[in-house]
Amino acid sequence: MSEHVAVKDALQKWLEDLRTHPPQAWSAAELSGRASWKAVDTAVTDLAPASRRPDLYTKDGTALSGTVMIDMTGLGRVAEAFASGLEVPVEKLAADIAAFCLRDTPEVQTWVLLDIELPEGTELTLGDYRLCAASADDLVRLMPLPSMRRFLRPPSLDPDTLHGAAFLQLPRPDDSPYRGHFLLPDLDMRPERRHLDVLLTLQLWDPDHPLHPEAYFRVEPGRRSDLRSGAPVIEPRHDHYGEEVGESHRAYGYVVTDSELPTFTAFCTTVHTLVGAVRSRVVMKGNRRGDPTPTARALTSAASRLMRATQRTWGGTYVDEAEADDVLLDYVIAMEAVAAADGQGDSRRRTHQRAAALWDQDEARLAVAGVIKKAYELRSKYAHGEKEGVIHSKDGTTDTERLADIRRTAFGVFLRWLVTTDTMGEQVLSDLDRSLLSNRERHRVAEILNAFFTASPPATTAYGKN
């Protein structure tokens, strides 16, 4: 504990100096320019040499960065609180600083906040991603000075409001920790595209409840966390008397219960693997990898459209009137991408026939074909500028019901196509054509799908029975 003692003694003298002779400006430059800071600098340098913690030093590695140690950790605000007369536990502060210095350089990560509810302690690995329900302790550990929370501004990943929230975590091994301030926000209008496969996998589990990435964070565990785009939906929390007792993160209709967690895990693990396998298909040119295969291109197109439509659907079924026709178009293009990508013949006929062939029971086939035909009719009205469209339907079916049916069908077609193309490969569309005339081929398709739905059933019955 000698390093702890050295840090404590150095901090105590520096803090007392600031209390006795408060600076005019509480800037990192002025605070680290005090003669009393030299002892803190020495103690930190001894614990965290530039060879092990280059992120704490200037770019040339010759000097400890006062900006990192004072501004980024929050040490400046703690010093200001001490100078104002507040009782700052210097022993705990020293322990935080020592622990901060003794850590290895943190791995940069992206954290995506989702508006879904997961059981406490959920941890699921999907490729490079980790899906978890973060506890308050998990979020506190991200802070460089966790014992000093009450003296600091709430962090972007606030343990008080985001405990229990669902996050996707993605390592970024090619990135280095920031030095100093980073103020430029992420201006990408569709940041979900960077995480398309994993978000699609989660949405396929329950297409009835749209999933939304609310906020994106750049995280350096134990060092800093920055909000890059979006914002958490934080709402007042009330007790059983109706009195407001705080704030918490809002989760919507997408819920995974404790009893569902094993099935959810099996489904997502299997589907994410299937998505990755199909996406990675390429045409080989001798010994070189060439362009993506038709099924890989179809997956990319359909997945992008499905998730684009999802981002504009709220509360299960609500779509803004100004965007409803575009959402419809996304669903139609997604189904066409996977069922009519070969470009042979009439795309409308090929889409509804091949999509229907992904179901075994005649009743289900007729229902799927009917929904797709209606979707094409509505798309044509939209494309040709007619007044009647999704928003102005007059057949007694509400717009919400109409889009919800098309949504379920589009996600069902994609999932069933994904499962069958994993087995059938690039000839999946010709095999589906043959299944329309051959009982043997129809039975083969049914066997593939039955095996998947038995081993990895989704949360919803919206996909229908095979």
C-alpha positions in Angstrom: 0.0 0.0 0.0 3.0 2.3 -0.1 1.9 3.6 -3.5 -1.5 4.4 -1.9 0.2 6.4 0.9 2.3 8.4 -1.6 -0.7 9.3 -3.7 -2.7 10.3 -0.6 0.0 12.5 0.8 0.5 14.2 -2.5 -3.2 14.8 -3.0 -3.7 16.1 0.5 -0.9 18.7 0.0 -2.3 19.7 -3.4 -5.9 20.0 -2.1 -4.8 22.0 0.9 -2.9 24.4 -1.3 -5.9 24.9 -3.5 -8.1 25.5 -0.4 -5.6 28.0 1.1 -4.9 29.8 -2.2 -7.9 29.2 -4.6 -7.0 29.7 -8.2 -8.8 32.4 -10.3 -9.8 29.8 -12.9 -10.2 26.1 -12.2 -8.6 25.1 -15.4 -6.5 22.0 -15.8 -3.6 24.1 -16.9 -3.7 26.3 -13.8 -4.3 23.4 -11.4 -1.5 21.3 -12.8 0.8 24.3 -12.8 0.8 24.6 -9.0 4.1 23.7 -7.4 2.1 21.3 -5.1 1.0 19.4 -8.2 4.6 18.2 -8.7 4.2 15.5 -6.0 1.0 14.3 -7.5 2.6 14.1 -10.9 5.5 12.1 -9.4 3.2 9.7 -7.6 1.1 9.0 -10.7 4.1 8.6 -12.9 5.6 6.0 -10.6 2.3 4.0 -10.7 1.6 4.5 -14.4 4.7 4.9 -16.5 4.3 6.0 -20.1 5.4 2.5 -21.3 2.3 1.0 -19.7 -0.2 3.9 -19.8 0.6 6.1 -22.8 -3.0 7.3 -22.7 -2.2 9.4 -19.7 0.8 11.2 -21.2 1.4 13.9 -23.9 1.7 12.6 -27.4 5.5 12.5 -27.2 5.3 10.5 -24.0 7.6 12.8 -22.1 5.2 14.2 -19.5 2.0 13.4 -17.7 -1.0 15.1 -19.2 -2.7 17.4 -16.7 -5.8 17.5 -18.9 -6.2 13.8 -18.7 -5.6 13.5 -15.0 -7.6 16.6 -13.9 -10.4 17.3 -16.5 -11.0 13.8 -17.8 -11.1 12.1 -14.4 -13.1 14.8 -12.7 -10.3 15.5 -10.2 -10.6 19.2 -10.9 -14.3 19.3 -9.7 -13.3 17.2 -6.6 -10.6 19.8 -5.8 -13.1 22.6 -6.2 -15.5 20.9 -3.8 -12.7 20.4 -1.3 -11.6 24.1 -1.6 -15.2 25.2 -1.0 -15.2 23.5 2.4 -17.0 20.2 1.5 -15.7 17.1 3.3 -13.9 15.1 0.6 -12.7 11.7 1.8 -9.1 12.0 0.6 -8.4 8.3 1.6 -11.0 7.1 -0.9 -9.9 9.6 -3.5 -6.4 8.3 -3.2 -7.6 4.7 -3.6 -9.5 5.7 -6.7 -6.5 7.5 -8.2 -4.2 4.5 -7.4 -6.6 2.0 -8.9 -7.0 4.3 -12.0 -3.2 4.4 -12.5 -2.6 0.7 -11.9 -5.1 -0.4 -14.6 -3.9 -1.2 -18.1 -4.8 1.1 -20.9 -8.6 0.4 -21.4 -10.0 -1.1 -24.5 -12.2 1.3 -26.4 -15.8 0.1 -26.9 -19.0 1.1 -28.5 -22.1 0.8 -26.3 -25.6 0.9 -27.9 -28.5 1.6 -25.5 -31.6 -0.4 -26.6 -35.2 0.3 -25.6 -35.8 -3.3 -24.5 -36.1 -5.1 -21.1 -33.9 -8.0 -20.3 -33.7 -10.1 -17.1 -31.2 -8.9 -14.5 -27.7 -10.4 -15.2 -28.3 -11.2 -18.9 -25.1 -11.7 -20.8 -25.3 -13.0 -24.4 -22.4 -13.1 -26.9 -23.4 -12.6 -30.5 -20.3 -12.6 -32.7 -18.2 -9.7 -31.6 -21.0 -8.2 -29.6 -22.0 -8.7 -26.0 -25.7 -8.1 -25.1 -26.2 -7.4 -21.4 -28.4 -5.8 -18.8 -26.0 -3.4 -17.1 -26.3 -3.1 -13.3 -25.6 0.1 -11.4 -22.3 -1.4 -10.3 -21.3 -2.1 -13.9 -21.9 1.5 -14.8 -20.1 2.8 -11.7 -17.0 0.8 -12.6 -16.8 2.7 -15.9 -16.0 5.9 -14.0 -12.4 6.8 -13.2 -13.3 8.1 -9.7 -16.3 6.0 -8.6 -16.0 7.0 -4.9 -16.3 10.7 -5.8 -19.6 10.4 -7.7 -21.4 12.9 -5.4 -18.9 15.6 -6.3 -19.1 15.1 -10.1 -21.6 15.8 -12.8 -23.7 12.7 -13.7 -21.8 10.8 -16.4 -23.4 10.1 -19.8 -23.9 6.5 -18.6 -25.6 7.4 -15.4 -25.9 4.5 -12.9 -28.9 6.3 -11.2 -31.0 6.2 -14.4 -29.6 3.5 -16.6 -29.2 0.6 -14.2 -30.8 -2.5 -15.6 -30.8 -1.0 -19.2 -30.0 -3.2 -22.1 -26.8 -2.5 -24.0 -25.0 -3.9 -27.0 -21.2 -3.7 -26.4 -18.7 -3.9 -29.2 -14.9 -3.8 -28.8 -13.0 -1.4 -31.0 -9.4 -2.7 -30.9 -8.2 -0.4 -33.6 -9.1 2.7 -31.7 -7.0 4.5 -29.1 -8.2 6.3 -26.0 -8.8 10.0 -26.5 -6.5 12.6 -25.0 -8.2 15.8 -23.8 -11.6 16.9 -24.9 -13.5 15.4 -27.9 -16.5 17.6 -28.7 -17.5 16.6 -32.3 -20.8 14.6 -32.2 -21.5 11.6 -34.5 -23.4 13.2 -37.4 -24.4 9.9 -39.0 -28.2 10.0 -39.4 -28.4 6.2 -39.4 -25.8 4.9 -37.0 -27.8 1.6 -36.6 -26.4 0.6 -40.0 -23.0 -0.1 -38.4 -24.7 -2.8 -36.1 -27.2 -4.1 -38.7 -26.8 -7.8 -38.3 -27.1 -8.0 -34.5 -30.0 -5.5 -34.4 -31.8 -7.5 -37.1 -31.2 -10.7 -35.1 -32.8 -9.3 -32.0 -35.7 -7.9 -34.0 -36.4 -11.3 -35.6 -37.0 -12.7 -32.1 -40.1 -10.5 -31.7 -41.2 -8.5 -34.8 -44.4 -7.3 -33.1 -42.4 -4.9 -30.9 -40.0 -2.6 -32.8 -36.5 -2.4 -31.3 -34.8 1.0 -31.3 -31.2 1.9 -30.5 -31.7 5.1 -28.4 -28.2 6.2 -27.9 -24.6 5.4 -28.9 -21.7 5.8 -26.5 -17.9 5.6 -26.9 -16.6 3.9 -23.7 -13.2 3.6 -22.3 -13.9 1.5 -19.2 -12.6 3.1 -16.0 -11.5 6.2 -17.9 -14.3 8.0 -19.7 -17.6 7.6 -21.5 -18.9 9.9 -24.2 -22.4 10.2 -25.8 -21.8 10.1 -29.5 -25.4 10.3 -30.9 -29.0 9.9 -29.8 -30.2 10.3 -26.2 -31.6 7.9 -23.5 -35.3 8.2 -22.9 -35.5 9.1 -19.2 -38.9 9.5 -17.5 -40.1 10.2 -14.0 -40.4 7.2 -11.7 -43.3 7.1 -9.3 -44.1 5.1 -6.1 -47.4 3.3 -5.5 -48.8 6.5 -4.1 -48.1 8.4 -7.4 -45.4 10.5 -5.9 -42.3 11.1 -8.1 -39.3 9.4 -6.5 -36.7 9.8 -9.2 -36.0 9.1 -12.9 -35.4 5.9 -14.8 -34.9 4.7 -18.3 -38.0 3.8 -20.3 -38.3 0.3 -21.8 -41.0 -0.3 -24.3 -42.9 -3.5 -25.4 -39.9 -5.7 -26.3 -39.5 -7.8 -23.1 -37.5 -11.0 -22.5 -38.7 -12.7 -19.3 -36.6 -15.0 -17.1 -38.4 -18.0 -18.4 -37.8 -16.9 -22.0 -34.1 -16.2 -21.6 -32.8 -19.7 -22.6 -35.0 -19.8 -25.7 -34.1 -16.2 -26.5 -30.4 -17.1 -26.2 -30.7 -20.1 -28.4 -32.7 -18.2 -31.1 -30.4 -15.2 -31.2 -27.2 -17.3 -31.2 -28.5 -19.4 -34.1 -29.9 -16.6 -36.2 -26.9 -14.4 -35.8 -24.7 -17.3 -36.9 -26.9 -17.8 -40.0 -26.8 -14.1 -40.9 -23.1 -14.1 -40.7 -22.7 -17.2 -42.7 -24.9 -15.9 -45.6 -23.4 -12.5 -45.5 -19.9 -13.9 -45.8 -20.6 -15.7 -49.1 -18.4 -14.6 -52.0 -17.8 -15.7 -55.5 -14.3 -17.2 -55.7 -12.1 -16.0 -58.7 -9.4 -18.6 -58.7 -7.6 -18.2 -55.4 -9.1 -14.7 -54.8 -12.2 -13.7 -53.0 -14.6 -12.0 -55.4 -17.9 -10.1 -55.1 -20.7 -11.2 -52.7 -23.0 -13.9 -54.0 -26.6 -13.2 -54.9 -27.8 -14.4 -51.5 -25.3 -12.3 -49.7 -26.4 -9.2 -51.6 -30.1 -10.1 -51.0 -29.5 -10.3 -47.3 -27.8 -6.9 -47.2 -30.6 -5.3 -49.1 -33.4 -6.9 -47.1 -31.8 -6.4 -43.7 -31.2 -2.7 -44.4 -34.8 -2.2 -45.5 -36.3 -4.1 -42.6 -34.3 -2.2 -40.0 -35.0 1.1 -41.7 -38.7 0.5 -41.4 -38.3 -0.6 -37.8 -36.7 2.7 -36.8 -39.8 4.5 -38.0 -42.3 2.3 -36.2 -43.1 3.0 -32.6 -45.1 1.4 -29.8 -45.6 -1.8 -31.6 -47.5 -0.5 -34.6 -47.5 3.3 -34.8 -46.0 4.9 -38.0 -46.2 8.6 -38.7 -48.6 9.3 -41.5 -45.9 11.2 -43.4 -43.7 8.1 -43.5 -46.2 5.2 -43.8 -45.9 4.9 -47.5 -42.1 4.8 -47.3 -42.3 2.1 -44.5 -44.5 0.1 -46.8 -42.0 0.4 -49.6 -39.2 -0.8 -47.4 -41.2 -4.0 -46.5 -42.0 -4.7 -50.2 -38.4 -4.2 -51.3 -37.1 -6.4 -48.5 -39.4 -9.3 -49.5 -38.5 -8.7 -53.2 -34.8 -8.7 -52.4 -34.9 -12.3 -51.0 -37.6 -13.8 -53.1 -37.1 -12.2 -56.6 -33.4 -11.3 -56.6 -32.7 -13.5 -59.7 -34.5 -11.0 -62.0 -36.4 -13.7 -64.0 -40.0 -12.9 -64.9 -42.5 -10.8 -63.1 -41.1 -9.7 -59.7 -44.5 -9.4 -58.1 -45.5 -12.9 -59.0 -42.2 -14.4 -58.1 -42.2 -12.6 -54.7 -45.6 -13.8 -53.5 -45.2 -17.3 -54.9 -41.8 -18.0 -53.5 -42.5 -16.3 -50.2 -45.6 -18.4 -49.8 -43.6 -21.5 -50.6 -41.7 -20.9 -47.4 -44.8 -22.1 -45.5 -46.1 -25.7 -45.7 -49.8 -25.4 -44.8 -52.0 -24.3 -47.7 -53.9 -21.9 -45.4 -50.8 -20.1 -44.4 -49.5 -20.0 -48.0 -52.7 -18.4 -49.2 -52.6 -15.9 -46.4 -49.0 -14.9 -47.0 -49.6 -14.5 -50.8 -52.6 -12.4 -50.1 -50.8 -10.0 -47.8 -47.9 -9.6 -50.3 -50.3 -9.0 -53.2 -52.1 -6.3 -51.2 -48.7 -4.7 -50.3 -47.8 -4.6 -54.0 -51.2 -2.9 -54.8 -50.6 -0.3 -52.2 -47.1 0.3 -53.4 -48.3 0.8 -56.9 -50.8 3.4 -55.8 -48.0 5.2 -53.9 -45.6 5.0 -56.8 -48.1 6.3 -59.3 -49.1 9.2 -57.1 -52.7 8.1 -56.6 -54.5 9.6 -53.6 -55.5 6.3 -52.2 -52.6 4.6 -50.4 -51.8 3.2 -47.1 -53.1 6.3 -45.3 -56.3 6.6 -47.3 -57.5 3.0 -47.4 -61.3 2.5 -47.7 -61.8 -1.3 -47.4 -62.5 -1.3 -43.7 -59.0 -2.3 -42.7 -57.2 0.3 -40.6 -53.8 1.6 -41.7 -52.2 0.2 -38.5 -53.6 -3.2 -39.1 -52.6 -3.2 -42.7 -49.0 -2.2 -42.0 -48.7 -4.6 -39.0 -49.8 -7.5 -41.2 -47.2 -6.6 -43.9 -44.6 -6.1 -41.2 -45.1 -9.6 -39.8 -45.1 -11.1 -43.2 -41.9 -9.3 -44.3 -40.0 -10.5 -41.2 -41.5 -14.0 -41.5 -40.4 -14.2 -45.1 -36.9 -13.0 -44.3 -36.4 -15.4 -41.4 -37.7 -18.4 -43.3 -35.6 -17.5 -46.4 -32.5 -17.1 -44.1 -33.0 -20.6 -42.7 -33.6 -22.3 -46.0 -30.8 -20.5 -47.9 -28.4 -21.6 -45.2 -29.1 -25.2 -46.2 -29.9 -24.8 -49.9 -27.3 -22.2 -50.8 -27.4 -20.1 -53.9 -30.0 -22.3 -55.6 -32.6 -21.5 -52.9 -34.9 -19.6 -55.3 -34.9 -22.4 -57.9 -35.5 -24.9 -55.1 -38.5 -22.9 -53.9 -39.9 -22.8 -57.5 -39.6 -26.6 -57.7 -41.4 -27.0 -54.3 -44.5 -25.4 -55.9 -44.8 -28.5 -58.2 -42.9 -31.2 -56.3 -44.2 -32.8 -53.0 -40.6 -34.1 -52.4 -39.1 -30.5 -52.6 -42.0 -29.1 -50.6 -41.3 -31.7 -47.9 -37.6 -30.8 -47.9 -38.4 -27.1 -47.3 -40.8 -28.0 -44.5 -38.2 -30.3 -42.8 -35.6 -27.6 -42.8 -37.9 -25.0 -41.3 -39.5 -27.4 -38.8 -36.0 -28.4 -37.5 -35.2 -24.7 -37.0 -38.5 -23.7 -35.3 -38.3 -26.7 -33.0 -34.8 -26.1 -31.9 -34.9 -22.3 -31.8 -38.4 -20.9 -31.6 -39.0 -17.2 -31.6 -41.1 -15.3 -29.1 -44.0 -14.6 -31.4 -46.6 -16.7 -33.3 -46.6 -13.9 -35.9 -44.5 -16.0 -38.2 -47.3 -18.7 -38.2 -47.1 -22.4 -38.1 -45.1 -24.2 -40.7 
